[in-house]
């Protein structure tokens, strides 16, 4: 997984965040993130502010035949 850089974002550190969007589960397809990418996502998520006190949270990984 390649991380956005400030140069690619035109120097604006918020550009990668503002350019992302989410899809519903029925629109997702293989290949999904590998183990290294998932570990990086969790590492970043653990540092995000949680002003609403919504912890604990969980990450469910569904791969292969389990998707059916």
mmCIF file of the N, C-alpha and C atoms, coordinates in Angstrom:
data_MODEL
# 
_entry.id   MODEL 
# 
loop_
_atom_site.group_PDB 
_atom_site.id 
_atom_site.type_symbol 
_atom_site.label_atom_id 
_atom_site.label_alt_id 
_atom_site.label_comp_id 
_atom_site.label_asym_id 
_atom_site.label_entity_id 
_atom_site.label_seq_id 
_atom_site.pdbx_PDB_ins_code 
_atom_site.Cartn_x 
_atom_site.Cartn_y 
_atom_site.Cartn_z 
_atom_site.occupancy 
_atom_site.B_iso_or_equiv 
_atom_site.pdbx_formal_charge 
_atom_site.auth_seq_id 
_atom_site.auth_comp_id 
_atom_site.auth_asym_id 
_atom_site.auth_atom_id 
_atom_site.pdbx_PDB_model_num 
ATOM 1   N N  . UNK A 1 1  ? 0.855   -1.172  0.000  1.00 0.00 ? 1  UNK A N  1 
ATOM 2   C CA . UNK A 1 1  ? 0.000   0.000   0.000  1.00 0.00 ? 1  UNK A CA 1 
ATOM 3   C C  . UNK A 1 1  ? 0.899   1.232   0.000  1.00 0.00 ? 1  UNK A C  1 
ATOM 4   N N  . UNK A 1 2  ? 0.646   2.123   -0.906 1.00 0.00 ? 2  UNK A N  1 
ATOM 5   C CA . UNK A 1 2  ? 1.416   3.350   -0.996 1.00 0.00 ? 2  UNK A CA 1 
ATOM 6   C C  . UNK A 1 2  ? 0.692   4.445   -0.233 1.00 0.00 ? 2  UNK A C  1 
ATOM 7   N N  . UNK A 1 3  ? 1.416   5.105   0.651  1.00 0.00 ? 3  UNK A N  1 
ATOM 8   C CA . UNK A 1 3  ? 0.815   6.178   1.431  1.00 0.00 ? 3  UNK A CA 1 
ATOM 9   C C  . UNK A 1 3  ? 0.886   7.486   0.656  1.00 0.00 ? 3  UNK A C  1 
ATOM 10  N N  . UNK A 1 4  ? -0.149  8.314   0.727  1.00 0.00 ? 4  UNK A N  1 
ATOM 11  C CA . UNK A 1 4  ? -0.101  9.621   0.066  1.00 0.00 ? 4  UNK A CA 1 
ATOM 12  C C  . UNK A 1 4  ? 0.996   10.477  0.676  1.00 0.00 ? 4  UNK A C  1 
ATOM 13  N N  . UNK A 1 5  ? 1.619   11.247  -0.148 1.00 0.00 ? 5  UNK A N  1 
ATOM 14  C CA . UNK A 1 5  ? 2.651   12.157  0.338  1.00 0.00 ? 5  UNK A CA 1 
ATOM 15  C C  . UNK A 1 5  ? 2.153   13.584  0.191  1.00 0.00 ? 5  UNK A C  1 
ATOM 16  N N  . UNK A 1 6  ? 2.820   14.500  0.895  1.00 0.00 ? 6  UNK A N  1 
ATOM 17  C CA . UNK A 1 6  ? 2.437   15.903  0.768  1.00 0.00 ? 6  UNK A CA 1 
ATOM 18  C C  . UNK A 1 6  ? 2.649   16.394  -0.654 1.00 0.00 ? 6  UNK A C  1 
ATOM 19  N N  . UNK A 1 7  ? 3.693   15.901  -1.312 1.00 0.00 ? 7  UNK A N  1 
ATOM 20  C CA . UNK A 1 7  ? 3.942   16.325  -2.689 1.00 0.00 ? 7  UNK A CA 1 
ATOM 21  C C  . UNK A 1 7  ? 2.795   15.872  -3.592 1.00 0.00 ? 7  UNK A C  1 
ATOM 22  N N  . UNK A 1 8  ? 2.337   14.618  -3.416 1.00 0.00 ? 8  UNK A N  1 
ATOM 23  C CA . UNK A 1 8  ? 1.235   14.105  -4.228 1.00 0.00 ? 8  UNK A CA 1 
ATOM 24  C C  . UNK A 1 8  ? -0.059  14.833  -3.902 1.00 0.00 ? 8  UNK A C  1 
ATOM 25  N N  . UNK A 1 9  ? -0.168  15.348  -2.691 1.00 0.00 ? 9  UNK A N  1 
ATOM 26  C CA . UNK A 1 9  ? -1.377  16.040  -2.265 1.00 0.00 ? 9  UNK A CA 1 
ATOM 27  C C  . UNK A 1 9  ? -1.295  17.534  -2.537 1.00 0.00 ? 9  UNK A C  1 
ATOM 28  N N  . UNK A 1 10 ? -0.270  17.952  -3.269 1.00 0.00 ? 10 UNK A N  1 
ATOM 29  C CA . UNK A 1 10 ? -0.118  19.371  -3.554 1.00 0.00 ? 10 UNK A CA 1 
ATOM 30  C C  . UNK A 1 10 ? 0.311   20.176  -2.342 1.00 0.00 ? 10 UNK A C  1 
ATOM 31  N N  . UNK A 1 11 ? 0.919   19.517  -1.356 1.00 0.00 ? 11 UNK A N  1 
ATOM 32  C CA . UNK A 1 11 ? 1.388   20.218  -0.172 1.00 0.00 ? 11 UNK A CA 1 
ATOM 33  C C  . UNK A 1 11 ? 0.332   20.380  0.909  1.00 0.00 ? 11 UNK A C  1 
ATOM 34  N N  . UNK A 1 12 ? -0.890  19.977  0.650  1.00 0.00 ? 12 UNK A N  1 
ATOM 35  C CA . UNK A 1 12 ? -1.972  20.109  1.635  1.00 0.00 ? 12 UNK A CA 1 
ATOM 36  C C  . UNK A 1 12 ? -2.102  18.804  2.410  1.00 0.00 ? 12 UNK A C  1 
ATOM 37  N N  . UNK A 1 13 ? -1.764  18.780  3.696  1.00 0.00 ? 13 UNK A N  1 
ATOM 38  C CA . UNK A 1 13 ? -1.828  17.533  4.456  1.00 0.00 ? 13 UNK A CA 1 
ATOM 39  C C  . UNK A 1 13 ? -3.242  16.979  4.613  1.00 0.00 ? 13 UNK A C  1 
ATOM 40  N N  . UNK A 1 14 ? -4.264  17.779  4.410  1.00 0.00 ? 14 UNK A N  1 
ATOM 41  C CA . UNK A 1 14 ? -5.639  17.293  4.531  1.00 0.00 ? 14 UNK A CA 1 
ATOM 42  C C  . UNK A 1 14 ? -6.201  16.744  3.226  1.00 0.00 ? 14 UNK A C  1 
ATOM 43  N N  . UNK A 1 15 ? -5.524  16.980  2.119  1.00 0.00 ? 15 UNK A N  1 
ATOM 44  C CA . UNK A 1 15 ? -6.026  16.545  0.814  1.00 0.00 ? 15 UNK A CA 1 
ATOM 45  C C  . UNK A 1 15 ? -6.309  15.043  0.752  1.00 0.00 ? 15 UNK A C  1 
ATOM 46  N N  . UNK A 1 16 ? -5.422  14.171  1.260  1.00 0.00 ? 16 UNK A N  1 
ATOM 47  C CA . UNK A 1 16 ? -5.748  12.741  1.208  1.00 0.00 ? 16 UNK A CA 1 
ATOM 48  C C  . UNK A 1 16 ? -7.020  12.396  1.992  1.00 0.00 ? 16 UNK A C  1 
ATOM 49  N N  . UNK A 1 17 ? -7.229  13.055  3.124  1.00 0.00 ? 17 UNK A N  1 
ATOM 50  C CA . UNK A 1 17 ? -8.443  12.792  3.911  1.00 0.00 ? 17 UNK A CA 1 
ATOM 51  C C  . UNK A 1 17 ? -9.689  13.300  3.198  1.00 0.00 ? 17 UNK A C  1 
ATOM 52  N N  . UNK A 1 18 ? -9.583  14.455  2.578  1.00 0.00 ? 18 UNK A N  1 
ATOM 53  C CA . UNK A 1 18 ? -10.733 15.043  1.901  1.00 0.00 ? 18 UNK A CA 1 
ATOM 54  C C  . UNK A 1 18 ? -11.065 14.335  0.589  1.00 0.00 ? 18 UNK A C  1 
ATOM 55  N N  . UNK A 1 19 ? -10.125 13.583  0.049  1.00 0.00 ? 19 UNK A N  1 
ATOM 56  C CA . UNK A 1 19 ? -10.370 12.910  -1.226 1.00 0.00 ? 19 UNK A CA 1 
ATOM 57  C C  . UNK A 1 19 ? -10.857 11.473  -1.062 1.00 0.00 ? 19 UNK A C  1 
ATOM 58  N N  . UNK A 1 20 ? -10.913 10.954  0.155  1.00 0.00 ? 20 UNK A N  1 
ATOM 59  C CA . UNK A 1 20 ? -11.329 9.570   0.356  1.00 0.00 ? 20 UNK A CA 1 
ATOM 60  C C  . UNK A 1 20 ? -12.846 9.460   0.426  1.00 0.00 ? 20 UNK A C  1 
ATOM 61  N N  . UNK A 1 21 ? -13.353 8.287   0.172  1.00 0.00 ? 21 UNK A N  1 
ATOM 62  C CA . UNK A 1 21 ? -14.779 8.016   0.314  1.00 0.00 ? 21 UNK A CA 1 
ATOM 63  C C  . UNK A 1 21 ? -14.966 6.555   0.711  1.00 0.00 ? 21 UNK A C  1 
ATOM 64  N N  . UNK A 1 22 ? -16.079 6.245   1.294  1.00 0.00 ? 22 UNK A N  1 
ATOM 65  C CA . UNK A 1 22 ? -16.368 4.897   1.748  1.00 0.00 ? 22 UNK A CA 1 
ATOM 66  C C  . UNK A 1 22 ? -17.415 4.259   0.847  1.00 0.00 ? 22 UNK A C  1 
ATOM 67  N N  . UNK A 1 23 ? -17.329 2.948   0.740  1.00 0.00 ? 23 UNK A N  1 
ATOM 68  C CA . UNK A 1 23 ? -18.303 2.169   -0.024 1.00 0.00 ? 23 UNK A CA 1 
ATOM 69  C C  . UNK A 1 23 ? -18.973 1.186   0.912  1.00 0.00 ? 23 UNK A C  1 
ATOM 70  N N  . UNK A 1 24 ? -20.205 0.834   0.602  1.00 0.00 ? 24 UNK A N  1 
ATOM 71  C CA . UNK A 1 24 ? -20.886 -0.208  1.355  1.00 0.00 ? 24 UNK A CA 1 
ATOM 72  C C  . UNK A 1 24 ? -20.264 -1.565  1.060  1.00 0.00 ? 24 UNK A C  1 
ATOM 73  N N  . UNK A 1 25 ? -20.462 -2.510  1.946  1.00 0.00 ? 25 UNK A N  1 
ATOM 74  C CA . UNK A 1 25 ? -19.879 -3.833  1.814  1.00 0.00 ? 25 UNK A CA 1 
ATOM 75  C C  . UNK A 1 25 ? -20.203 -4.542  0.515  1.00 0.00 ? 25 UNK A C  1 
ATOM 76  N N  . UNK A 1 26 ? -21.402 -4.329  -0.030 1.00 0.00 ? 26 UNK A N  1 
ATOM 77  C CA . UNK A 1 26 ? -21.768 -5.028  -1.266 1.00 0.00 ? 26 UNK A CA 1 
ATOM 78  C C  . UNK A 1 26 ? -20.988 -4.513  -2.476 1.00 0.00 ? 26 UNK A C  1 
ATOM 79  N N  . UNK A 1 27 ? -20.336 -3.379  -2.351 1.00 0.00 ? 27 UNK A N  1 
ATOM 80  C CA . UNK A 1 27 ? -19.558 -2.819  -3.452 1.00 0.00 ? 27 UNK A CA 1 
ATOM 81  C C  . UNK A 1 27 ? -18.075 -3.163  -3.362 1.00 0.00 ? 27 UNK A C  1 
ATOM 82  N N  . UNK A 1 28 ? -17.668 -3.808  -2.284 1.00 0.00 ? 28 UNK A N  1 
ATOM 83  C CA . UNK A 1 28 ? -16.266 -4.155  -2.106 1.00 0.00 ? 28 UNK A CA 1 
ATOM 84  C C  . UNK A 1 28 ? -15.961 -5.471  -2.812 1.00 0.00 ? 28 UNK A C  1 
ATOM 85  N N  . UNK A 1 29 ? -14.750 -5.593  -3.327 1.00 0.00 ? 29 UNK A N  1 
ATOM 86  C CA . UNK A 1 29 ? -14.357 -6.768  -4.083 1.00 0.00 ? 29 UNK A CA 1 
ATOM 87  C C  . UNK A 1 29 ? -12.916 -7.124  -3.732 1.00 0.00 ? 29 UNK A C  1 
ATOM 88  N N  . UNK A 1 30 ? -12.483 -8.308  -4.097 1.00 0.00 ? 30 UNK A N  1 
ATOM 89  C CA . UNK A 1 30 ? -11.104 -8.732  -3.893 1.00 0.00 ? 30 UNK A CA 1 
ATOM 90  C C  . UNK A 1 30 ? -10.199 -7.986  -4.863 1.00 0.00 ? 30 UNK A C  1 
ATOM 91  N N  . UNK A 1 31 ? -8.967  -7.757  -4.568 1.00 0.00 ? 31 UNK A N  1 
ATOM 92  C CA . UNK A 1 31 ? -8.312  -8.108  -3.311 1.00 0.00 ? 31 UNK A CA 1 
ATOM 93  C C  . UNK A 1 31 ? -8.523  -7.022  -2.272 1.00 0.00 ? 31 UNK A C  1 
ATOM 94  N N  . UNK A 1 32 ? -8.675  -7.434  -1.055 1.00 0.00 ? 32 UNK A N  1 
ATOM 95  C CA . UNK A 1 32 ? -8.780  -6.484  0.039  1.00 0.00 ? 32 UNK A CA 1 
ATOM 96  C C  . UNK A 1 32 ? -7.395  -6.160  0.568  1.00 0.00 ? 32 UNK A C  1 
ATOM 97  N N  . UNK A 1 33 ? -7.318  -5.380  1.618  1.00 0.00 ? 33 UNK A N  1 
ATOM 98  C CA . UNK A 1 33 ? -6.009  -5.046  2.196  1.00 0.00 ? 33 UNK A CA 1 
ATOM 99  C C  . UNK A 1 33 ? -5.313  -6.291  2.740  1.00 0.00 ? 33 UNK A C  1 
ATOM 100 N N  . UNK A 1 34 ? -4.004  -6.356  2.584  1.00 0.00 ? 34 UNK A N  1 
ATOM 101 C CA . UNK A 1 34 ? -3.246  -7.473  3.136  1.00 0.00 ? 34 UNK A CA 1 
ATOM 102 C C  . UNK A 1 34 ? -3.009  -7.238  4.633  1.00 0.00 ? 34 UNK A C  1 
ATOM 103 N N  . UNK A 1 35 ? -2.362  -8.199  5.281  1.00 0.00 ? 35 UNK A N  1 
ATOM 104 C CA . UNK A 1 35 ? -2.148  -8.095  6.730  1.00 0.00 ? 35 UNK A CA 1 
ATOM 105 C C  . UNK A 1 35 ? -1.343  -6.861  7.115  1.00 0.00 ? 35 UNK A C  1 
ATOM 106 N N  . UNK A 1 36 ? -0.344  -6.516  6.307  1.00 0.00 ? 36 UNK A N  1 
ATOM 107 C CA . UNK A 1 36 ? 0.478   -5.338  6.619  1.00 0.00 ? 36 UNK A CA 1 
ATOM 108 C C  . UNK A 1 36 ? -0.353  -4.061  6.534  1.00 0.00 ? 36 UNK A C  1 
ATOM 109 N N  . UNK A 1 37 ? -1.218  -3.961  5.523  1.00 0.00 ? 37 UNK A N  1 
ATOM 110 C CA . UNK A 1 37 ? -2.069  -2.775  5.378  1.00 0.00 ? 37 UNK A CA 1 
ATOM 111 C C  . UNK A 1 37 ? -3.072  -2.691  6.524  1.00 0.00 ? 37 UNK A C  1 
ATOM 112 N N  . UNK A 1 38 ? -3.643  -3.822  6.925  1.00 0.00 ? 38 UNK A N  1 
ATOM 113 C CA . UNK A 1 38 ? -4.582  -3.821  8.058  1.00 0.00 ? 38 UNK A CA 1 
ATOM 114 C C  . UNK A 1 38 ? -3.883  -3.401  9.351  1.00 0.00 ? 38 UNK A C  1 
ATOM 115 N N  . UNK A 1 39 ? -2.668  -3.883  9.553  1.00 0.00 ? 39 UNK A N  1 
ATOM 116 C CA . UNK A 1 39 ? -1.914  -3.496  10.752 1.00 0.00 ? 39 UNK A CA 1 
ATOM 117 C C  . UNK A 1 39 ? -1.663  -1.994  10.759 1.00 0.00 ? 39 UNK A C  1 
ATOM 118 N N  . UNK A 1 40 ? -1.357  -1.430  9.606  1.00 0.00 ? 40 UNK A N  1 
ATOM 119 C CA . UNK A 1 40 ? -1.125  0.013   9.506  1.00 0.00 ? 40 UNK A CA 1 
ATOM 120 C C  . UNK A 1 40 ? -2.410  0.787   9.795  1.00 0.00 ? 40 UNK A C  1 
ATOM 121 N N  . UNK A 1 41 ? -3.549  0.296   9.284  1.00 0.00 ? 41 UNK A N  1 
ATOM 122 C CA . UNK A 1 41 ? -4.842  0.951   9.533  1.00 0.00 ? 41 UNK A CA 1 
ATOM 123 C C  . UNK A 1 41 ? -5.157  0.972   11.021 1.00 0.00 ? 41 UNK A C  1 
ATOM 124 N N  . UNK A 1 42 ? -4.908  -0.153  11.692 1.00 0.00 ? 42 UNK A N  1 
ATOM 125 C CA . UNK A 1 42 ? -5.169  -0.221  13.131 1.00 0.00 ? 42 UNK A CA 1 
ATOM 126 C C  . UNK A 1 42 ? -4.230  0.719   13.877 1.00 0.00 ? 42 UNK A C  1 
ATOM 127 N N  . UNK A 1 43 ? -2.967  0.751   13.467 1.00 0.00 ? 43 UNK A N  1 
ATOM 128 C CA . UNK A 1 43 ? -1.997  1.642   14.099 1.00 0.00 ? 43 UNK A CA 1 
ATOM 129 C C  . UNK A 1 43 ? -2.459  3.099   14.020 1.00 0.00 ? 43 UNK A C  1 
ATOM 130 N N  . UNK A 1 44 ? -2.962  3.509   12.879 1.00 0.00 ? 44 UNK A N  1 
ATOM 131 C CA . UNK A 1 44 ? -3.444  4.882   12.707 1.00 0.00 ? 44 UNK A CA 1 
ATOM 132 C C  . UNK A 1 44 ? -4.741  5.105   13.484 1.00 0.00 ? 44 UNK A C  1 
ATOM 133 N N  . UNK A 1 45 ? -5.656  4.129   13.433 1.00 0.00 ? 45 UNK A N  1 
ATOM 134 C CA . UNK A 1 45 ? -6.944  4.270   14.117 1.00 0.00 ? 45 UNK A CA 1 
ATOM 135 C C  . UNK A 1 45 ? -6.771  4.418   15.627 1.00 0.00 ? 45 UNK A C  1 
ATOM 136 N N  . UNK A 1 46 ? -5.785  3.754   16.186 1.00 0.00 ? 46 UNK A N  1 
ATOM 137 C CA . UNK A 1 46 ? -5.552  3.839   17.627 1.00 0.00 ? 46 UNK A CA 1 
ATOM 138 C C  . UNK A 1 46 ? -5.106  5.227   18.060 1.00 0.00 ? 46 UNK A C  1 
ATOM 139 N N  . UNK A 1 47 ? -4.667  6.038   17.113 1.00 0.00 ? 47 UNK A N  1 
ATOM 140 C CA . UNK A 1 47 ? -4.215  7.382   17.437 1.00 0.00 ? 47 UNK A CA 1 
ATOM 141 C C  . UNK A 1 47 ? -5.248  8.462   17.108 1.00 0.00 ? 47 UNK A C  1 
ATOM 142 N N  . UNK A 1 48 ? -6.377  8.043   16.570 1.00 0.00 ? 48 UNK A N  1 
ATOM 143 C CA . UNK A 1 48 ? -7.430  9.001   16.235 1.00 0.00 ? 48 UNK A CA 1 
ATOM 144 C C  . UNK A 1 48 ? -8.157  9.416   17.510 1.00 0.00 ? 48 UNK A C  1 
ATOM 145 N N  . UNK A 1 49 ? -8.539  10.679  17.621 1.00 0.00 ? 49 UNK A N  1 
ATOM 146 C CA . UNK A 1 49 ? -9.262  11.113  18.813 1.00 0.00 ? 49 UNK A CA 1 
ATOM 147 C C  . UNK A 1 49 ? -10.626 10.447  18.910 1.00 0.00 ? 49 UNK A C  1 
ATOM 148 N N  . UNK A 1 50 ? -11.029 10.150  20.125 1.00 0.00 ? 50 UNK A N  1 
ATOM 149 C CA . UNK A 1 50 ? -12.323 9.510   20.362 1.00 0.00 ? 50 UNK A CA 1 
ATOM 150 C C  . UNK A 1 50 ? -13.090 10.358  21.377 1.00 0.00 ? 50 UNK A C  1 
ATOM 151 N N  . UNK A 1 51 ? -13.575 11.481  20.917 1.00 0.00 ? 51 UNK A N  1 
ATOM 152 C CA . UNK A 1 51 ? -14.241 12.422  21.808 1.00 0.00 ? 51 UNK A CA 1 
ATOM 153 C C  . UNK A 1 51 ? -15.570 11.911  22.341 1.00 0.00 ? 51 UNK A C  1 
ATOM 154 N N  . UNK A 1 52 ? -16.162 10.938  21.629 1.00 0.00 ? 52 UNK A N  1 
ATOM 155 C CA . UNK A 1 52 ? -17.457 10.416  22.069 1.00 0.00 ? 52 UNK A CA 1 
ATOM 156 C C  . UNK A 1 52 ? -17.302 9.207   22.986 1.00 0.00 ? 52 UNK A C  1 
ATOM 157 N N  . UNK A 1 53 ? -16.074 8.785   23.235 1.00 0.00 ? 53 UNK A N  1 
ATOM 158 C CA . UNK A 1 53 ? -15.851 7.649   24.124 1.00 0.00 ? 53 UNK A CA 1 
ATOM 159 C C  . UNK A 1 53 ? -16.414 6.356   23.580 1.00 0.00 ? 53 UNK A C  1 
ATOM 160 N N  . UNK A 1 54 ? -16.214 6.090   22.298 1.00 0.00 ? 54 UNK A N  1 
ATOM 161 C CA . UNK A 1 54 ? -16.793 4.919   21.647 1.00 0.00 ? 54 UNK A CA 1 
ATOM 162 C C  . UNK A 1 54 ? -15.912 3.681   21.730 1.00 0.00 ? 54 UNK A C  1 
ATOM 163 N N  . UNK A 1 55 ? -14.936 3.684   22.611 1.00 0.00 ? 55 UNK A N  1 
ATOM 164 C CA . UNK A 1 55 ? -14.085 2.512   22.754 1.00 0.00 ? 55 UNK A CA 1 
ATOM 165 C C  . UNK A 1 55 ? -14.729 1.528   23.704 1.00 0.00 ? 55 UNK A C  1 
ATOM 166 N N  . UNK A 1 56 ? -14.521 0.247   23.633 1.00 0.00 ? 56 UNK A N  1 
ATOM 167 C CA . UNK A 1 56 ? -13.657 -0.429  22.684 1.00 0.00 ? 56 UNK A CA 1 
ATOM 168 C C  . UNK A 1 56 ? -14.330 -0.579  21.322 1.00 0.00 ? 56 UNK A C  1 
ATOM 169 N N  . UNK A 1 57 ? -13.521 -0.668  20.312 1.00 0.00 ? 57 UNK A N  1 
ATOM 170 C CA . UNK A 1 57 ? -14.008 -0.885  18.960 1.00 0.00 ? 57 UNK A CA 1 
ATOM 171 C C  . UNK A 1 57 ? -13.346 -2.150  18.450 1.00 0.00 ? 57 UNK A C  1 
ATOM 172 N N  . UNK A 1 58 ? -13.806 -2.642  17.327 1.00 0.00 ? 58 UNK A N  1 
ATOM 173 C CA . UNK A 1 58 ? -13.227 -3.869  16.793 1.00 0.00 ? 58 UNK A CA 1 
ATOM 174 C C  . UNK A 1 58 ? -13.107 -3.785  15.282 1.00 0.00 ? 58 UNK A C  1 
ATOM 175 N N  . UNK A 1 59 ? -12.248 -4.612  14.762 1.00 0.00 ? 59 UNK A N  1 
ATOM 176 C CA . UNK A 1 59 ? -12.035 -4.709  13.326 1.00 0.00 ? 59 UNK A CA 1 
ATOM 177 C C  . UNK A 1 59 ? -12.333 -6.150  12.931 1.00 0.00 ? 59 UNK A C  1 
ATOM 178 N N  . UNK A 1 60 ? -13.288 -6.339  12.057 1.00 0.00 ? 60 UNK A N  1 
ATOM 179 C CA . UNK A 1 60 ? -13.640 -7.671  11.579 1.00 0.00 ? 60 UNK A CA 1 
ATOM 180 C C  . UNK A 1 60 ? -13.056 -7.869  10.191 1.00 0.00 ? 60 UNK A C  1 
ATOM 181 N N  . UNK A 1 61 ? -12.262 -8.910  10.028 1.00 0.00 ? 61 UNK A N  1 
ATOM 182 C CA . UNK A 1 61 ? -11.665 -9.232  8.740  1.00 0.00 ? 61 UNK A CA 1 
ATOM 183 C C  . UNK A 1 61 ? -12.400 -10.454 8.192  1.00 0.00 ? 61 UNK A C  1 
ATOM 184 N N  . UNK A 1 62 ? -13.012 -10.294 7.033  1.00 0.00 ? 62 UNK A N  1 
ATOM 185 C CA . UNK A 1 62 ? -13.747 -11.389 6.390  1.00 0.00 ? 62 UNK A CA 1 
ATOM 186 C C  . UNK A 1 62 ? -13.104 -11.612 5.028  1.00 0.00 ? 62 UNK A C  1 
ATOM 187 N N  . UNK A 1 63 ? -12.565 -12.803 4.836  1.00 0.00 ? 63 UNK A N  1 
ATOM 188 C CA . UNK A 1 63 ? -11.840 -13.112 3.591  1.00 0.00 ? 63 UNK A CA 1 
ATOM 189 C C  . UNK A 1 63 ? -12.318 -14.423 2.996  1.00 0.00 ? 63 UNK A C  1 
ATOM 190 N N  . UNK A 1 64 ? -12.059 -14.586 1.713  1.00 0.00 ? 64 UNK A N  1 
ATOM 191 C CA . UNK A 1 64 ? -12.304 -15.848 1.022  1.00 0.00 ? 64 UNK A CA 1 
ATOM 192 C C  . UNK A 1 64 ? -13.751 -16.293 1.070  1.00 0.00 ? 64 UNK A C  1 
ATOM 193 N N  . UNK A 1 65 ? -13.952 -17.581 1.325  1.00 0.00 ? 65 UNK A N  1 
ATOM 194 C CA . UNK A 1 65 ? -15.287 -18.175 1.330  1.00 0.00 ? 65 UNK A CA 1 
ATOM 195 C C  . UNK A 1 65 ? -16.202 -17.583 2.400  1.00 0.00 ? 65 UNK A C  1 
ATOM 196 N N  . UNK A 1 66 ? -15.636 -17.056 3.454  1.00 0.00 ? 66 UNK A N  1 
ATOM 197 C CA . UNK A 1 66 ? -16.445 -16.449 4.532  1.00 0.00 ? 66 UNK A CA 1 
ATOM 198 C C  . UNK A 1 66 ? -17.243 -15.250 4.026  1.00 0.00 ? 66 UNK A C  1 
ATOM 199 N N  . UNK A 1 67 ? -16.817 -14.639 2.930  1.00 0.00 ? 67 UNK A N  1 
ATOM 200 C CA . UNK A 1 67 ? -17.526 -13.494 2.383  1.00 0.00 ? 67 UNK A CA 1 
ATOM 201 C C  . UNK A 1 67 ? -18.900 -13.873 1.859  1.00 0.00 ? 67 UNK A C  1 
ATOM 202 N N  . UNK A 1 68 ? -19.034 -15.108 1.412  1.00 0.00 ? 68 UNK A N  1 
ATOM 203 C CA . UNK A 1 68 ? -20.324 -15.563 0.862  1.00 0.00 ? 68 UNK A CA 1 
ATOM 204 C C  . UNK A 1 68 ? -21.325 -15.677 2.003  1.00 0.00 ? 68 UNK A C  1 
# 
